[in-house]
Amino acid sequence: MNKPKRYTITAALPYTNGPIHIGHLAGVYVPADIYARFLRGTGKDVAYICGSDEHGVAIPMRAKKEGVSPQDIIDKYHSIIKNSFVDFGISFDNYSRTSAEVHHKTASDFFQKLYRDGEFIEEVTEQLYDKEANQYLADRFVIGTCPKCGNEESYGDQCEKCGTSHNATDLINPRSAITGNVPTLKETKHWFLPLDKHEDFLREWILEGHKNDWKPNVLGQVKSWIDDGLRPRAVTRDLDWGIPVPVEGADGKVLYVWFDAPIGYISSTKEWAEREGKNWEDYWKKNDTKLVHFIGKDNIVFHCIIFPAMLKAHGNYILPENVPANEFLNLEGNKLSTSKNWAVWLHEYLEEFPGQQDVLRYTLTANAPENKDNDFTWKDFQAKNNNELVAVFGNFINRVVVLTNKYYNGQVPPAGNFSEADTDVLEQLKQFPDIIAKSIERYRFREASQEMMNLARLGNKYLADEEPWKVIKEDEERVKTIMYVALQIATGLAVLCEPFLPFTSSKLKNILNINTPEADNKWTDISEKEVLLDPSHQINKGELLFTKIEDKTIQIQLDKLKTTKKANEMANKEVEPQKETIQFDDFTKMDIRVGTIIEAEKVAKTKKLLKLTVDVGIDTRTIVSGIAESFKPEDIVGQQVTVLCNLAPRKLRGVESQGMILMTDTLEGKLAFMEPKEKVINGSQVC
């Protein structure tokens, strides 16, 4: 589609069973936001749509885990997620939720239309059933071995290791996620969308029609699915959480979340259109509308096969012009995992890096997993900030603003005769809108962000080459021209950085005093206007756009991850099996008492041993303990401990030890004393 009249941009609906992390931001929401902001900047009619996905098995599972209702879960995480998006400048035109009345009606109407048109297969099949829990095991209520890659922890709807989508009955050795029991098969009636009916259409539409403009990873996954042969897919589930199936004889059944969730794009558009006085159908049913889905690679099958088949079956809707799915982002070399807390959560990032949303946006864009999985590291985050945003972008703007205020009291000076260098730089400036636009229009956001930074590099180099701080001493008129040119570049940068760095753009426009619709330049103005910032225009005194991030700040984040890794290792650590059974008489032979450490010192020439003097009530004795790597001697004087008193004495490094201090490991892998919760008398026996 060469010249669409309007754009509908959708971003994958996040599940409201947890907060948002950097993987979500890098994979979906920042690329989509860059695209939407760019289109708005070029004067396009845009509907950028999203919302919370509040149905599906993941929600009641989280509710059971936290001991609350599903409604409590969706209300809690909808608020957290929505606020995170706002805080990071994700500029949705509408952010809705699938629990909204407009969505329930839209999804129900969509289902009924397909039902009336005979687009479903109604079939009684055998589904996995947990007798103890007295319920069918839909999707994530069942775990087993993936039939494709052998992952033994695959869910019933999708394997998170290889990304394959399947049915719960396809799993090898399935077990209930509720009770751990081996499920049985029980008959139940469901409605299926016959994907095989649409196989020829999908092959022609995607594999032939979009072979030159869709990303290879998307085409590859679609081809694999189609070549394997498409089969009917259930669009209903036996579940008590979701949208009730709106036909007779469907009691206790809801719409499958991957049937109702993409319809959430449509219902969210309806919500927006009603508020804005627009016709929602223009954005979903007119052929001069360009529809683009932004998703992660785990959602390719749903957006490129299932949802298009639904839209095709309905008959009145347009199909996506592109689905630029990204691969996955890893964290410090390991796969992001919400269950293992191996993530950088957006709401926590904002607490620890206040006002630095654009630093994260820039880093995630510069490292976007567009064609393959990529890695986020805190050291690279620091380098992107210090070496690029501070040293290049920030340095250029700071020099321009400081010198303009110093030499001309903040007024843009008039230009004199342009040198060849001036003309060359101004001509290059005019090329950047088109260069950046072409990258964005091809969904190459990494490339686009670097082209934007190249404009800052151009300005930085121009000032470094022309050295106005030196020239001012001998040729004041020349400096006026230099600063005029530099201010034109700064103005261009304020406009062209907006899709990538919206908070920085706003700050820079305030500094340049172009923060009103009348004063601001449009995207195309950078190429077309001869003057972007008029002579005598008054700018403001500046603030630093970026600040250096110190090593100690980064180390705090690395230490957090290190603690998380240790906790995960401890959680996955196999518990030692029970030792050989002893008789009660054997137990009664042990004399275990509470004592207090009254002196502590390191044992010479050792790393692990401490010599402790312990009052155990019946006497004061010396005990040698291998805890020196976990505790400083001065920190444990006065510590109550549990002591095995009648252990036979033993010499360790020449010191006779008369007992043993009882210890255990914490979740972080550190040693911990076995001590009473309340202070007790030394010599108190442990029974």
C-alpha positions as CSV (number, residue, x, y, z in Angstrom):
1,M,0.0,0.0,0.0
2,N,1.7,3.1,-1.2
3,K,-0.3,6.0,0.3
4,P,-2.6,4.9,3.0
5,K,-5.2,7.4,4.2
6,R,-4.9,6.2,7.8
7,Y,-3.0,3.8,10.0
8,T,-4.2,1.3,12.6
9,I,-1.2,0.2,14.8
10,T,-1.7,-2.5,17.4
11,A,0.7,-3.6,20.1
12,A,0.3,-7.0,21.7
13,L,-2.1,-7.0,24.7
14,P,0.0,-7.7,27.8
15,Y,-1.4,-10.3,30.2
16,T,-2.4,-8.7,33.5
17,N,-0.8,-11.5,35.6
18,G,2.4,-9.5,36.3
19,P,4.2,-6.2,35.7
20,I,6.0,-5.1,32.5
21,H,9.7,-5.8,32.0
22,I,12.3,-4.6,29.5
23,G,11.7,-7.7,27.2
24,H,8.2,-6.5,26.6
25,L,9.4,-2.9,26.0
26,A,12.1,-3.9,23.6
27,G,10.1,-6.5,21.7
28,V,6.8,-4.7,21.2
29,Y,6.0,-1.4,22.8
30,V,9.0,0.8,22.0
31,P,9.2,-0.2,18.3
32,A,5.4,0.4,17.9
33,D,5.7,3.7,19.7
34,I,8.6,4.9,17.5
35,Y,6.5,4.0,14.4
36,A,3.3,5.8,15.8
37,R,5.2,8.9,16.8
38,F,7.0,9.1,13.5
39,L,3.7,8.8,11.6
40,R,2.1,11.5,13.7
41,G,5.1,13.7,13.2
42,T,4.6,13.4,9.4
43,G,1.0,14.4,9.7
44,K,-0.6,10.9,9.3
45,D,-4.0,9.8,10.7
46,V,-3.0,7.3,13.4
47,A,-4.8,5.0,15.8
48,Y,-2.2,3.4,18.1
49,I,-4.2,0.7,20.0
50,C,-3.5,-1.6,23.0
51,G,-5.1,-2.8,26.2
52,S,-4.8,-5.3,29.0
53,D,-5.5,-9.0,28.2
54,E,-7.5,-10.0,31.3
55,H,-8.8,-13.4,30.4
56,G,-7.1,-16.8,29.9
57,V,-5.8,-19.4,32.3
58,A,-2.8,-17.3,33.5
59,I,-5.1,-15.0,35.4
60,P,-6.8,-17.6,37.7
61,M,-3.5,-19.3,38.1
62,R,-1.9,-16.2,39.5
63,A,-5.0,-15.6,41.6
64,K,-4.8,-19.0,43.2
65,K,-1.1,-18.5,43.9
66,E,-1.7,-15.1,45.7
67,G,-4.9,-16.3,47.4
68,V,-7.1,-13.6,45.9
69,S,-9.8,-13.4,43.2
70,P,-9.1,-13.1,39.4
71,Q,-10.7,-9.6,39.5
72,D,-8.2,-8.5,42.2
73,I,-5.4,-9.7,39.9
74,I,-6.5,-7.9,36.8
75,D,-7.3,-4.7,38.7
76,K,-3.9,-4.7,40.3
77,Y,-1.8,-5.4,37.3
78,H,-3.9,-3.4,34.8
79,S,-3.0,-0.3,36.9
80,I,0.7,-1.2,37.2
81,I,1.0,-1.9,33.5
82,K,-0.9,1.1,32.3
83,N,1.1,3.4,34.6
84,S,4.4,1.9,33.4
85,F,3.4,2.6,29.8
86,V,2.5,6.2,30.6
87,D,5.7,6.7,32.6
88,F,7.8,5.5,29.6
89,G,6.0,7.7,27.1
90,I,4.3,4.9,25.2
91,S,1.8,7.1,23.4
92,F,-1.2,4.8,22.9
93,D,-4.2,6.6,21.5
94,N,-6.2,4.2,23.6
95,Y,-5.3,1.7,26.3
96,S,-8.4,-0.5,27.1
97,R,-9.0,-3.8,28.9
98,T,-10.7,-7.0,27.8
99,S,-12.9,-7.0,30.9
100,A,-14.6,-3.9,29.5
101,E,-18.3,-4.2,28.5
102,V,-17.5,-3.0,25.0
103,H,-15.0,-5.8,24.5
104,H,-17.3,-8.5,25.8
105,K,-20.0,-7.4,23.4
106,T,-17.6,-7.0,20.5
107,A,-16.1,-10.5,21.0
108,S,-19.5,-12.1,21.5
109,D,-20.9,-10.5,18.4
110,F,-17.8,-11.6,16.4
111,F,-18.3,-15.2,17.5
112,Q,-22.0,-15.2,16.8
113,K,-21.4,-13.8,13.3
114,L,-19.0,-16.7,12.5
115,Y,-21.4,-19.1,14.3
116,R,-24.4,-18.0,12.2
117,D,-22.3,-18.2,9.0
118,G,-21.3,-21.8,9.7
119,E,-17.6,-21.0,10.1
120,F,-17.1,-23.3,13.1
121,I,-17.0,-27.0,13.6
122,E,-18.9,-28.2,16.6
123,E,-17.3,-31.3,18.0
124,V,-17.3,-33.5,21.1
125,T,-13.7,-34.4,21.9
126,E,-11.7,-35.9,24.7
127,Q,-9.9,-33.3,26.8
128,L,-7.5,-33.6,29.8
129,Y,-9.3,-33.7,33.1
130,D,-8.1,-33.5,36.7
131,K,-10.4,-35.7,38.8
132,E,-9.1,-34.3,42.1
133,A,-9.5,-30.7,41.1
134,N,-12.8,-31.5,39.3
135,Q,-12.0,-29.5,36.2
136,Y,-10.8,-29.6,32.7
137,L,-7.1,-28.6,32.2
138,A,-7.1,-25.8,29.8
139,D,-3.8,-24.5,28.4
140,R,-1.5,-23.5,31.3
141,F,-3.3,-25.8,33.8
142,V,-1.4,-28.6,32.2
143,I,2.4,-29.2,31.9
144,G,4.2,-31.9,30.0
145,T,6.9,-32.7,27.4
146,C,6.8,-30.7,24.2
147,P,6.3,-33.1,21.3
148,K,8.6,-30.9,19.1
149,C,11.7,-30.0,21.2
150,G,11.4,-32.3,24.3
151,N,11.1,-29.5,26.8
152,E,9.7,-31.3,29.9
153,E,8.1,-28.1,31.2
154,S,6.0,-27.1,28.2
155,Y,2.5,-25.6,28.8
156,G,-0.6,-27.0,27.2
157,D,-0.9,-24.2,24.7
158,Q,2.7,-23.3,23.9
159,C,6.2,-24.3,24.5
160,E,8.2,-21.4,25.9
161,K,11.5,-23.0,24.9
162,C,10.9,-23.5,21.1
163,G,7.9,-21.3,20.7
164,T,5.7,-24.1,19.2
165,S,2.0,-23.7,19.7
166,H,0.0,-26.9,20.3
167,N,-3.0,-28.4,22.1
168,A,-2.8,-29.7,25.7
169,T,-3.6,-33.2,24.4
170,D,-0.4,-33.1,22.2
171,L,1.8,-33.1,25.3
172,I,3.8,-36.2,26.2
173,N,3.4,-37.3,29.9
174,P,1.0,-34.5,30.8
175,R,0.4,-33.6,34.4
176,S,-1.9,-31.2,36.2
177,A,-0.4,-27.9,37.2
178,I,-3.1,-27.7,40.0
179,T,-2.6,-31.0,41.8
180,G,0.4,-32.6,40.0
181,N,-1.7,-35.6,39.1
182,V,-1.7,-37.5,35.8
183,P,-4.9,-36.3,34.1
184,T,-7.5,-38.5,32.5
185,L,-9.4,-37.9,29.2
186,K,-13.0,-36.8,29.4
187,E,-15.5,-35.9,26.7
188,T,-16.6,-32.3,26.2
189,K,-18.1,-30.2,23.4
190,H,-16.2,-27.3,21.8
191,W,-16.2,-25.1,18.7
192,F,-13.3,-25.2,16.3
193,L,-12.1,-22.8,13.6
194,P,-11.1,-24.9,10.6
195,L,-7.7,-23.3,9.8
196,D,-7.2,-26.0,7.1
197,K,-10.0,-24.3,5.2
198,H,-7.9,-21.1,5.0
199,E,-4.6,-22.8,4.2
200,D,-4.5,-21.9,0.5
201,F,-5.5,-18.3,1.2
202,L,-2.8,-17.9,3.9
203,R,-0.1,-19.4,1.7
204,E,-0.9,-17.1,-1.2
205,W,-1.5,-14.0,1.0
206,I,1.6,-14.2,3.1
207,L,4.2,-16.5,1.6
208,E,3.6,-15.1,-2.0
209,G,2.1,-11.7,-1.4
210,H,4.4,-10.6,1.3
211,K,7.6,-12.5,0.6
212,N,9.5,-9.3,-0.2
213,D,8.3,-7.0,2.6
214,W,7.8,-9.2,5.7
215,K,10.6,-10.1,8.0
216,P,12.3,-13.5,7.4
217,N,11.7,-14.8,10.9
218,V,7.9,-14.2,10.5
219,L,7.8,-15.7,7.0
220,G,9.8,-18.7,8.2
221,Q,7.5,-19.5,11.1
222,V,4.4,-19.1,9.0
223,K,5.8,-21.3,6.3
224,S,6.7,-24.0,8.9
225,W,3.1,-24.0,10.2
226,I,1.5,-24.1,6.8
227,D,3.9,-26.8,5.4
228,D,3.1,-28.9,8.5
229,G,-0.6,-28.7,7.6
230,L,-3.1,-26.5,9.4
231,R,-5.7,-28.2,11.5
232,P,-9.0,-27.0,13.2
233,R,-8.3,-25.0,16.3
234,A,-10.6,-24.8,19.3
235,V,-11.9,-21.3,20.0
236,T,-13.6,-22.3,23.3
237,R,-12.4,-23.6,26.6
238,D,-13.9,-25.2,29.7
239,L,-13.2,-22.5,32.2
240,D,-15.0,-20.2,34.6
241,W,-13.0,-17.1,33.8
242,G,-13.5,-15.2,30.5
243,I,-16.2,-14.3,28.1
244,P,-19.1,-16.9,28.1
245,V,-19.6,-18.6,24.8
246,P,-22.7,-16.9,23.5
247,V,-24.6,-19.9,22.1
248,E,-27.1,-22.3,23.6
249,G,-25.6,-25.4,25.2
250,A,-22.3,-23.8,26.1
251,D,-22.7,-23.5,29.9
252,G,-19.4,-23.5,31.7
253,K,-17.5,-22.6,28.6
254,V,-15.7,-19.3,27.6
255,L,-14.1,-18.0,24.5
256,Y,-10.5,-19.1,24.1
257,V,-8.2,-16.2,25.1
258,W,-6.5,-16.3,21.7
259,F,-9.9,-15.9,20.1
260,D,-11.0,-13.0,22.2
261,A,-7.7,-11.2,22.8
262,P,-7.0,-9.9,19.2
263,I,-10.6,-8.8,19.0
264,G,-9.5,-6.5,21.9
265,Y,-7.8,-4.4,19.2
266,I,-11.1,-3.8,17.6
267,S,-13.0,-3.1,20.9
268,S,-10.3,-0.7,22.0
269,T,-10.5,1.1,18.7
270,K,-14.3,1.4,19.2
271,E,-13.7,2.9,22.6
272,W,-11.2,5.5,21.2
273,A,-13.4,6.4,18.2
274,E,-16.4,7.0,20.3
275,R,-14.4,9.3,22.6
276,E,-12.8,11.2,19.7
277,G,-15.9,11.4,17.5
278,K,-14.5,9.1,14.8
279,N,-15.9,6.1,12.9
280,W,-14.1,3.0,14.2
281,E,-15.0,1.1,11.0
282,D,-12.8,3.3,8.9
283,Y,-9.8,2.0,10.8
284,W,-10.7,-1.7,10.4
285,K,-12.8,-2.1,7.3
286,K,-11.5,0.4,4.7
287,N,-9.0,-0.7,2.1
288,D,-7.1,2.6,2.3
289,T,-6.2,1.9,6.0
290,K,-2.8,0.3,6.7
291,L,-3.0,-2.2,9.6
292,V,0.3,-3.1,11.4
293,H,0.6,-5.6,14.3
294,F,3.6,-5.2,16.6
295,I,4.3,-8.4,18.5
296,G,7.0,-10.8,19.9
297,K,7.9,-13.9,18.0
298,D,5.9,-16.1,20.4
299,N,2.7,-14.5,19.0
300,I,3.4,-14.9,15.3
301,V,1.1,-17.9,14.8
302,F,-1.8,-16.1,16.4
303,H,-1.4,-12.8,14.4
304,C,-0.4,-14.3,11.1
305,I,-2.6,-17.4,10.9
306,I,-5.4,-17.5,13.5
307,F,-6.5,-13.9,13.7
308,P,-6.3,-13.3,9.9
309,A,-8.3,-16.5,9.4
310,M,-10.9,-15.1,11.9
311,L,-11.0,-11.8,10.0
312,K,-11.2,-13.6,6.6
313,A,-14.0,-15.8,7.9
314,H,-15.9,-12.7,9.2
315,G,-15.6,-11.1,5.7
316,N,-15.8,-7.4,6.5
317,Y,-12.3,-6.6,7.9
318,I,-9.0,-5.6,6.3
319,L,-5.9,-7.8,6.9
320,P,-2.5,-6.6,8.3
321,E,-0.1,-5.0,5.9
322,N,2.8,-6.1,8.1
323,V,3.5,-8.0,11.3
324,P,7.1,-6.9,12.2
325,A,7.6,-9.4,15.0
326,N,10.8,-9.2,17.1
327,E,12.8,-12.0,18.6
328,F,13.5,-12.2,22.3
329,L,15.7,-10.0,24.5
330,N,17.9,-11.7,27.1
331,L,19.3,-10.2,30.3
332,E,23.0,-10.6,31.1
333,G,23.2,-13.7,28.9
334,N,20.2,-15.5,30.4
335,K,16.6,-15.7,29.2
336,L,14.2,-13.2,30.8
337,S,11.9,-15.0,33.3
338,T,9.1,-13.5,35.3
339,S,8.8,-16.6,37.5
340,K,12.5,-16.5,38.4
341,N,12.5,-12.7,38.8
342,W,15.2,-12.5,36.1
343,A,14.1,-9.2,34.7
344,V,14.4,-5.5,34.9
345,W,10.9,-4.3,35.9
346,L,9.8,-0.9,34.5
347,H,8.3,0.3,37.7
348,E,11.4,-0.6,39.6
349,Y,13.7,1.0,37.0
350,L,11.9,4.3,37.4
351,E,12.4,4.3,41.1
352,E,16.2,3.6,40.7
353,F,16.7,5.8,37.6
354,P,14.3,8.7,37.9
355,G,13.9,10.8,34.9
356,Q,16.0,8.5,32.7
357,Q,13.3,6.8,30.7
358,D,14.9,7.8,27.4
359,V,18.2,6.2,28.4
360,L,16.4,2.8,28.6
361,R,14.4,3.5,25.5
362,Y,17.5,4.3,23.5
363,T,19.5,1.3,24.8
364,L,16.6,-1.1,24.0
365,T,16.2,0.4,20.5
366,A,19.9,0.3,19.8
367,N,20.0,-3.3,20.9
368,A,16.5,-4.3,19.6
369,P,16.2,-8.1,18.8
370,E,14.9,-7.4,15.3
371,N,16.4,-10.4,13.5
372,K,17.7,-12.5,16.3
373,D,17.7,-12.8,20.1
374,N,19.8,-10.0,21.6
375,D,21.2,-9.3,25.1
376,F,20.7,-6.4,27.5
377,T,23.6,-5.8,29.9
378,W,24.0,-3.1,32.5
379,K,27.5,-2.3,31.3
380,D,26.3,-1.7,27.7
381,F,23.4,0.4,29.2
382,Q,26.0,2.5,31.0
383,A,28.1,2.8,27.8
384,K,25.2,3.8,25.6
385,N,24.4,6.6,28.1
386,N,27.9,7.8,28.8
387,N,29.5,7.4,25.4
388,E,26.6,8.3,23.2
389,L,23.8,10.2,24.9
390,V,26.1,12.2,27.2
391,A,29.3,12.5,25.1
392,V,27.6,13.1,21.7
393,F,24.0,14.2,21.9
394,G,24.2,16.0,25.3
395,N,27.6,17.5,24.7
396,F,26.5,19.0,21.4
397,I,23.3,20.6,22.8
398,N,25.1,21.8,25.9
399,R,27.8,23.5,23.9
400,V,25.2,25.2,21.6
401,V,23.1,26.5,24.5
402,V,25.9,27.6,26.7
403,L,27.7,29.5,23.9
404,T,24.5,31.1,22.6
405,N,23.6,32.4,26.1
406,K,27.2,33.5,26.7
407,Y,27.8,35.3,23.4
408,Y,24.3,36.5,22.5
409,N,22.3,36.5,25.7
410,G,20.3,33.5,24.3
411,Q,19.3,35.1,21.0
412,V,19.9,33.3,17.7
413,P,22.5,35.4,15.9
414,P,22.1,36.3,12.2
415,A,24.2,34.3,9.7
416,G,26.8,36.0,7.6
417,N,28.4,34.4,4.5
418,F,28.3,30.6,4.6
419,S,31.5,28.7,4.2
420,E,31.7,25.4,2.3
421,A,31.6,23.6,5.7
422,D,28.4,25.5,6.7
423,T,26.7,24.7,3.4
424,D,27.7,21.1,3.5
425,V,26.4,20.6,7.1
426,L,23.1,22.4,6.4
427,E,22.6,20.2,3.3
428,Q,23.3,17.1,5.2
429,L,20.8,18.2,7.9
430,K,18.1,18.3,5.2
431,Q,18.8,14.7,4.2
432,F,18.2,13.2,7.7
433,P,14.3,13.2,7.8
434,D,14.2,11.0,4.6
435,I,17.1,8.8,5.8
436,I,15.5,8.2,9.2
437,A,12.0,7.8,7.7
438,K,13.1,5.1,5.2
439,S,14.6,3.0,8.1
440,I,11.4,3.4,10.2
441,E,9.1,2.6,7.3
442,R,11.1,-0.7,6.8
443,Y,10.7,-1.3,10.6
444,R,14.5,-1.0,11.0
445,F,14.4,0.8,14.3
446,R,17.9,0.1,15.4
447,E,19.2,1.5,12.1
448,A,16.9,4.5,12.5
449,S,18.0,5.3,16.0
450,Q,21.6,5.3,14.9
451,E,20.8,7.6,12.0
452,M,19.2,10.0,14.5
453,M,22.4,9.8,16.6
454,N,24.4,10.4,13.5
455,L,22.8,13.8,13.2
456,A,24.0,14.6,16.8
457,R,27.4,13.3,15.7
458,L,27.3,15.7,12.8
459,G,26.6,18.7,15.0
460,N,29.2,17.6,17.5
461,K,31.9,17.3,14.8
462,Y,30.9,20.6,13.2
463,L,31.4,22.5,16.5
464,A,34.7,20.6,17.2
465,D,36.0,21.5,13.8
466,E,34.9,25.1,13.7
467,E,35.9,25.8,17.4
468,P,33.8,29.0,18.0
469,W,35.3,29.4,21.5
470,K,38.6,30.0,19.8
471,V,37.4,31.9,16.7
472,I,35.5,34.4,18.9
473,K,38.8,36.0,19.9
474,E,39.6,37.0,16.3
475,D,36.4,36.9,14.2
476,E,33.2,37.6,16.0
477,E,31.1,37.7,12.7
478,R,32.3,34.2,11.8
479,V,31.1,32.9,15.2
480,K,27.6,34.3,14.6
481,T,27.4,32.1,11.5
482,I,28.8,29.1,13.2
483,M,26.3,29.4,16.1
484,Y,23.4,30.0,13.7
485,V,24.2,26.8,11.8
486,A,24.6,24.9,15.1
487,L,21.2,26.1,16.3
488,Q,19.6,24.9,13.1
489,I,21.1,21.4,13.7
490,A,19.9,21.5,17.3
491,T,16.4,22.4,16.1
492,G,16.4,19.5,13.6
493,L,17.5,17.2,16.3
494,A,14.7,18.3,18.6
495,V,12.2,17.2,16.0
496,L,13.8,14.1,14.6
497,C,14.7,12.6,18.0
498,E,11.1,12.7,19.2
499,P,10.1,9.2,18.2
500,F,13.1,7.7,20.0
501,L,13.6,10.1,22.9
502,P,10.3,11.8,23.6
503,F,11.2,13.2,27.0
504,T,14.5,14.5,25.6
505,S,12.7,16.1,22.7
506,S,10.3,17.9,25.0
507,K,13.2,19.2,27.2
508,L,15.1,20.3,24.1
509,K,12.1,22.1,22.6
510,N,11.7,23.9,25.9
511,I,15.3,25.0,25.9
512,L,15.0,26.2,22.3
513,N,11.7,27.8,23.1
514,I,9.8,26.0,20.3
515,N,7.5,24.1,22.6
516,T,4.3,25.5,21.2
517,P,2.4,24.2,18.0
518,E,3.1,27.6,16.4
519,A,6.8,27.6,17.0
520,D,7.5,23.9,16.5
521,N,8.7,22.5,13.2
522,K,7.2,19.5,11.5
523,W,9.2,16.5,10.3
524,T,9.1,17.6,6.7
525,D,10.1,21.2,7.7
526,I,13.6,19.9,8.4
527,S,14.1,19.1,4.8
528,E,12.0,21.9,3.2
529,K,12.5,25.0,5.3
530,E,15.6,27.2,4.7
531,V,15.4,28.5,8.3
532,L,14.3,26.4,11.3
533,L,15.2,28.9,14.0
534,D,14.9,32.5,13.1
535,P,17.6,35.1,13.9
536,S,16.8,37.0,17.1
537,H,14.7,34.1,18.4
538,Q,15.2,33.8,22.1
539,I,16.2,30.5,23.6
540,N,16.3,29.6,27.3
541,K,19.1,28.7,29.6
542,G,19.7,25.0,29.4
543,E,19.6,22.0,31.6
544,L,21.8,18.9,31.0
545,L,19.8,16.5,28.9
546,F,21.7,13.5,30.2
547,T,24.0,12.8,33.1
548,K,26.8,10.3,33.5
549,I,26.0,7.0,35.1
550,E,28.7,5.9,37.6
551,D,30.1,2.5,38.0
552,K,28.7,2.2,41.6
553,T,25.2,2.7,40.2
554,I,25.6,-0.1,37.7
555,Q,27.2,-2.4,40.4
556,I,24.0,-2.1,42.5
557,Q,22.0,-3.5,39.5
558,L,24.5,-6.3,38.9
559,D,24.5,-7.2,42.6
560,K,20.7,-7.4,42.5
561,L,20.9,-9.9,39.7
562,K,23.6,-11.8,41.4
563,T,21.3,-12.1,44.5
564,T,18.5,-13.2,42.3
565,K,20.6,-15.9,40.6
566,K,21.7,-17.3,43.9
567,A,18.1,-17.4,45.1
568,N,17.1,-19.3,42.0
569,E,20.0,-21.7,42.5
570,M,18.9,-22.3,46.0
571,A,15.3,-22.7,45.0
572,N,16.3,-25.3,42.4
573,K,18.8,-27.0,44.7
574,E,17.8,-30.6,45.3
575,V,17.1,-31.2,49.0
576,E,19.4,-33.8,50.5
577,P,17.6,-37.2,50.9
578,Q,16.7,-38.3,54.4
579,K,19.5,-40.0,56.2
580,E,19.4,-43.6,57.6
581,T,16.6,-44.1,60.2
582,I,17.8,-43.9,63.8
583,Q,16.1,-45.0,67.0
584,F,14.7,-42.6,69.6
585,D,17.5,-43.7,72.0
586,D,20.0,-42.5,69.4
587,F,18.4,-39.1,69.3
588,T,18.3,-38.8,73.1
589,K,22.1,-39.2,73.2
590,M,22.5,-35.8,71.6
591,D,22.9,-32.9,74.0
592,I,21.8,-29.8,72.0
593,R,21.7,-26.5,73.9
594,V,21.4,-22.8,73.3
595,G,24.5,-20.8,74.0
596,T,25.9,-17.3,73.4
597,I,29.2,-16.3,71.6
598,I,31.2,-14.2,74.0
599,E,34.4,-14.0,72.1
600,A,35.4,-14.6,68.4
601,E,38.6,-14.4,66.5
602,K,40.1,-15.7,63.2
603,V,42.2,-18.9,63.3
604,A,45.7,-17.9,62.1
605,K,46.6,-18.9,58.5
606,T,43.1,-20.0,57.6
607,K,40.3,-18.5,55.5
608,K,37.3,-20.3,56.8
609,L,37.9,-20.9,60.5
610,L,36.8,-18.8,63.5
611,K,37.7,-19.6,67.1
612,L,34.7,-19.0,69.2
613,T,34.3,-18.8,73.0
614,V,30.7,-19.9,73.8
615,D,28.8,-19.8,77.0
616,V,26.5,-22.9,76.9
617,G,25.1,-22.6,80.4
618,I,26.9,-25.6,81.8
619,D,30.3,-24.2,81.0
620,T,32.2,-21.8,78.7
621,R,34.0,-23.7,75.9
622,T,36.0,-23.2,72.8
623,I,34.4,-24.2,69.4
624,V,36.1,-23.9,66.0
625,S,33.6,-23.2,63.2
626,G,34.1,-22.8,59.4
627,I,32.1,-19.6,59.1
628,A,34.8,-16.9,58.6
629,E,33.8,-16.3,55.0
630,S,30.2,-15.4,56.1
631,F,30.7,-13.5,59.3
632,K,33.2,-11.0,60.8
633,P,34.3,-11.9,64.3
634,E,33.2,-8.5,65.8
635,D,29.7,-8.9,64.3
636,I,28.8,-12.1,66.0
637,V,29.8,-11.4,69.6
638,G,26.6,-11.7,71.6
639,Q,24.9,-13.9,69.0
640,Q,22.8,-16.8,70.4
641,V,23.5,-20.1,68.7
642,T,22.5,-23.7,68.9
643,V,25.3,-26.0,69.9
644,L,25.8,-29.8,69.8
645,C,27.6,-30.0,73.2
646,N,28.5,-33.7,73.6
647,L,30.3,-34.1,70.3
648,A,33.7,-35.6,70.9
649,P,36.5,-33.0,71.0
650,R,38.6,-32.6,67.9
651,K,41.7,-30.5,67.1
652,L,41.4,-28.1,64.1
653,R,44.6,-26.3,63.2
654,G,46.0,-26.9,66.7
655,V,42.9,-25.6,68.5
656,E,40.7,-28.1,70.3
657,S,37.0,-27.7,69.4
658,Q,34.5,-28.8,72.0
659,G,31.2,-29.0,70.1
660,M,29.6,-27.9,66.9
661,I,27.5,-24.7,66.0
662,L,24.4,-25.7,64.0
663,M,24.0,-23.7,60.8
664,T,21.9,-23.8,57.6
665,D,21.8,-22.0,54.2
666,T,19.5,-19.1,53.3
667,L,17.8,-18.7,49.9
668,E,20.7,-16.4,48.9
669,G,23.1,-19.2,49.7
670,K,24.5,-17.6,52.8
671,L,25.1,-19.3,56.1
672,A,22.6,-18.6,58.9
673,F,22.6,-19.4,62.6
674,M,20.0,-21.8,64.0
675,E,18.8,-19.6,66.8
676,P,15.7,-19.1,69.0
677,K,13.2,-16.5,67.9
678,E,13.3,-15.0,71.4
679,K,16.2,-14.7,73.8
680,V,16.5,-17.7,76.1
681,I,18.8,-18.7,79.0
682,N,22.1,-20.1,78.1
683,G,22.1,-23.9,78.6
684,S,18.4,-24.3,77.5
685,Q,18.1,-27.7,75.9
686,V,16.6,-28.2,72.4
687,C,14.2,-31.1,72.5
